[in-house]
Amino acid sequence: MDSFQIATLARERQPSLTFSHFTVAEAQKARDFHASFPIYQPTPLTALPNLAQALGVGDIRVKDESFRFGLNAFKVLGGSYAMGRYIAQTLGEDISALPAARILSPEIKKKLGDVTFVTATDGNHGRGVAWTAHQLGQHSVVYMPKGSAPERLHNIQAEGAQASITDLNYDGAVRLANRQAQEKGWVMVQDTAWEGYTHIPQWIMQGYTTMGYEIVRQLEAEGAPPPTHLFLQAGVGSMAGAMAGFFSSYYGEQRPFITIVEPNKANCLFRTAQADDGTLHFVTGDMDTIMAGLACGEPCTIAWEVLRQCADAFISCPDYAAADGMRILAAPRKGDAPIVSGESGAATLGCAANILLRESLRDLKQALHLEETSRLLFISTEGDTDQDNYRKVVWGGKYSKV
């Protein structure tokens, strides 16, 4: 499959939506927990005015998560907050009273005892869980799907986790991690929700809103207007759902037009929106896409409940769109700062650039209401987490359409 496809839901766009789990108050609570780690710094929100001019829009901003906690990806925000919330719940305390330093205190360690956190990951989420477990003096076990990059495995192991690459796809690795958690009394930290497993996925999503909180504060500090368009990449949809819910709640009637972007080979949200029949639609098989962080076949139920209300469009795109995005961000336009963005991180900008530049995709441009005055916001969710592949794409032209 080598095409761009769009799906929308048969409903009227609501002028204003508020999601109680993704309000500014909840986002600030998550940000405050993250800020309790000594390494915390807000990640850059980079303006690319010359690229915006080249693409024929009014403004482009990219939130660069390659700087997050020195881990080269945003995922640690979700896992760490969920682990903090789990510890707080176990101790009968509020997360606001449990900064990282207190969790490490002898008092809390004595009350809590030893905890093993387990998860499945293509790399970034597992590294975040492993890093947080190490920071909080606990243990972690990480299962990775077949085809995972050895570099990502080694990065997770370097954080002290017991980690391995399985012979399963992503969703199979999730089921393996869940079985191990049930059999061994471990704590499952996964952003995929199912019946009976909703609290931790919800906390993970709330953890991601630290990005949204930082973005709106950064825009306001610059005196910049809110974005008119928000592009969000999706695997199971948790980050997309969290950001869509937060920006819808924060901006109200000024909320941006929200577009969800997925790879053709792992487009479960697109398929669910396309069918629009009240049922979640899965993708099975290997899902061998360049966008490893988005290679998920089963939507998060909590995320879908948010996205079905506030996402305006769902795009399924080919792998070369992500590669285009990586190359564009690495060398945007003279005068713009380069951004090192990995395959999943650059998927949204690469998708949008193709839609804006290619005459054959004019219908998609019109459907997304992209105009000369549009202000586009992207989140580069990862840096070069697979450095070998990054060089092959950006330096060597791998996955080029021409």
N, C-alpha and C positions, 0 to 999 in steps of 0.2 A: 504494500500500500504506500503510495507516494503522493498524497494529496492533502489539501486543507479542507476540512468539513466544519460546518457550524450547526449547532442545535440550540433552540430556545424553548422555553416552557410556555404552554398555552395559558397565560395569565396576564393580567394587567400589572404594569409596574407600579408598586406602591410608592407614593411620594415620600413617605417617612417610615422607617422601621427601627425598633429598638430591641436588642437581644440582652436579656438580663445577665447572662453569663459573660457578656463581652462589653460591658459598659466601661467608661473611663475609670470608674472607681475600682473595678476588678483588674483592669490593666495596670493601674498604678500599684495595686497590691503585688502583682507579679513583678513589676519593674523594681519595686522596693526589695523584694526577696533577692532578685538577681544582683541588685546593687550592693547587697551585703557581702558578696564575694569580693575580696580585695582586687581582683583582676578586672572587675567590671569597668567598661567604658561604653557609652553609646557608639554604635557603628556609624560610619559616614553615610550621609544622604547626599549623593553626588549629582549636581546639575550638569546636563550635557546640552547646552544651548546650541552649539554648532551642529550636533547630530540632529537635534530637533528641527533645525532649519533644513538640513539635508533630507529629512524624511517628510517635511511638509506639515509639521505640527507646531503648536505654540511653545511647548515646554516638555522636557523629559527629565525625570528624576529617578535615580537608581539607589536603592538602599543596599549597601555593600556588606553582606554578612560574612565575607571572608575574614573579617577582623574580629568575629565574635569569640571572646574568651581564649583567643589563640588556637581555636579548634577548626578554623577555616570553613565554618558552616553554622547555620542558625539553629540546628536541631537541638542543641544543648538547652535552649530556652524551655522547650516543652518537657523534656525528660527531667531536668533538674527541678522545675517547679512541681511537677507531679510527685517526685520523690520527697520534696520538702513537705508537700501537702499530706502525703501518706504518713510521714513521720509525725507531723502535727496531729493528725487524726488519731494515730496510735497512742499518742501521749495525752490526748484530750485537750490540746492547746490550739490556739489560732496561729496560722502561719505568720501573721504580722508580729508575733512575739517570739518567732524562732528564726532569727538570722543565722547565716551559716556558722558564725563563730560559736553561737550558743549550742547548735546541734553537735558541735565537736567538743563541747565542754564535758568534763567528767560526770557532772550531774545528769546530763541528758544521755550520755553513753551508758551509764549504769541503768537508767530506766528503760532504755530502748533495747540494749543488747545487740547481738549481731544480726544483720539483715542481709540477705542476698537478693539483689535485683536482677531479673532476667528479661531479655528482650530479643526480638528478631529485627534485622536491619540489613540494608545494602551497604551501610558504612557510617553515615553521618549521625544518625540517631543513636546507634550503638556506641559510637565514640563519646557522644555526649553523656549517655548513661554511665559508661565506664569512668569518664572523667569525674562526674558528680559523685559516684560511689566512692571513688578514691578521695575526693575532697572532703567528703563527709565521714570518712573512716569506715566504710562498709564494703561489701563485696558485689561483684557483677559477673554474670554469665551472658554471652552474646552468641546468637546463632545467625549465620549469614546464608543467603540463597546461593545456589550454584551460579558460577560465572562472576562472583564478586571479585573486585580487584584485590590482589594480594597486598598492595600498598594500604588499602583501607583496613584490611585485616590486621596488618602489623601496627597501624596507628591505634587501633582499639586495644590490642595486646599491650602496647606501650603504656596505656593508662591503667594497667593492672588487671584487666578483665581476663577471664577464661573464655576465649573466643575461638570459633571454628567456622569453616565454610562447609555447608551441608550439600547434599545432592538434590535438594528440594527447590521449588520456586519460592518467591517471597511469601505467598500466602501459606504454603506448606511449612515454611520456617516459623511463621507465626503460630501455627497450630502445634508444632513441636515445642516451642518455648512455653506455650500455655500448658501442655501436658506435663512438662518438667516442673513448672510452677506448682501445679496441683499435687504432683507426686512427692515433691521434696519440700513443700512449704515455702517456696520462694515467692517473691513479689513480682508479678508481671507488670512491665512498664511499656505499654504499647498504645499507639494512637489509633488503632483499629478497634472500634466498639462493636459489641454484640450483646445479645440478651444476657443480662447478669453481669456484664462488664462495661460499665459506663463512667464510673467516677474518675478513674485514672485517665482515660482518654479525654474526658472533659477538662481535667486539670492540665493535661498536656496542651490542649488547645488554648486554655487561658494563659499558659506560659508563653505561648507564641505572641500574645498581644503586647508583650514588651516592645516588640518591633513597631507595632502600630502606635503605641504611646510615644516612643521616641520620634517617629516620623512626624506626627502632628505637632509635637513641640518644636522640632527642627524647622518645619515649615513656618510656624508662627514666629519663631525667633528671627527668621529672615524677612518676615512680613510678606511671605508668598501666599497666594490664594490656594485653596484646596484643589486637589486633582479633579479633573473631569472624568478621567478613565483610570481604572485600576486593573492591571493584568496580574493574575495569580496562577502559578503552576500548581498542579495537583497530582498526588499519588493516590492515597486513600481519601484525600481531601481535607485533612485536619488543619493544616496551615491555611489553606484557602478558606475554609469555613470560619476559622478564627479571625482572619484579617477581614473577610467580607462582613462578618458580624460586627466587628469593632468599628470599621469605617462607616457602616450603615448607622450604627448607634451613635457614633460621634458627630457625624455631619448631618444627620436627619434629612431634611428636604434637599440639602446640598450634596447628598451622598453621590459618589462617582458611579459611572457605568462600569459594572464589574464583569470582567471576562475571565473564564477559567480555561486554562490551556493544559492539554495532555498529549502524550505521544500516541500516534496511531495504534501502536502495538500494545498499549495499556490504557485504554480510554474508557474506563468503567463509568465515570461520571458523565461523559459525553453520551455514552450508550443509554444511560439511565434517563438523561434529559431528552434524548432523541425519541425514546419509546414513550416517555411521559404517560406511563400507565399505572403509576403508584407503586411500582416494584423496582427494587434495585437490580441492576443488570451487571453481571460479572464478566471478566475476561479471564480465560484459563490458558494454560500452556506456559511456554518459557518466557514470553514477553521480552524478547531480546532487543531492547531499544538502547540507543546510546544514552538515554536519560535514565540512568540506573536508579536514581533516587525517586523516580516517578513510576517505576515498573511494578505497579500494584494493581491487582485485578479485582479487589473487593472494596467498595466504598465504605468509609466510616459512617455509620448510621447517624451519629450526632452531627457530623459535618454536613451530611446531605440535608438534614432537617433545616439547617441554616441556609445552605446554598439554594435549595428549592424555593426559598422565599425572596432572596435578594440577589442571586447571580443573574445577570442579564443575558449572558451568552456563554456557550461552551464550545471551545475549538479543539478539534483533533488535528494534530499536525505531524508532518514527517520528521524524521531524525535530522535531516539537513537543516531544518529551521533552527534547531538548537545549536548546531555547528556554526551557522551563520551568526547567531547571537554571540557566541564565544568570540568569533573573529571581530565582529563589529565593536564589542566592548573592549577588546584588547587594543584596538586602534580605531577609536570612534571618528573624530574629525580633528583637524589641527586646532589646538586651543582647548580641547576637552581632555579631562583626565582619563587615562586608561583604567579599566577595571578588569581584574583577573576573575573570570566567572566560569564555573564548570558547566557540564552538560545540562544538568537540571536547573542551575542558576540562571543560565542565559536563554532558556527555552522561551520565555515570554517575550523578551525583547526581539529575539530572532523571528518569532511568529509575527509580531506586530510589524517589524521591518519588512518582511515579505508582503504582508497585506497592504502596507502603505506604498510600496515601490512597484509592485507588479500589476500591470493592467489586467491580467487574467483573474486577479483577486479583487477587482473593484466592487463586486457585489458584497464581499465580506466587509470591505472598508465602509460601505454605505450602511450595512446592517449593524456595524459597531458604532455608527455615528461619529466617525473620525473626521475631523475638519482641521483647517489651518489654525484655529484657536485652541484646539484640544490640548489639555495638560495631562501627560501620561506619567503614571507612577508604576515602577517595576521594583521587585525585590529579587536581587541576585542572592539566592539562598545558599550558595556555596562558592568557594574558590576552586583552585585546582586540586581537588581531593584525590584525583587520579592523575598525577603529574605526567606519566608516560602518555596517556591518551590525550591529555590537554595539549602536549607538544605536537602530537600527531595531527590533531585537529587544527590548531592555531598556526603552527609552523609548517606542517606538511600538507595541509589542505584535505585531510581525511573528511569524508562525508560531504564533499562538495557536490552540488547539483550539476555544475558545468563540467 
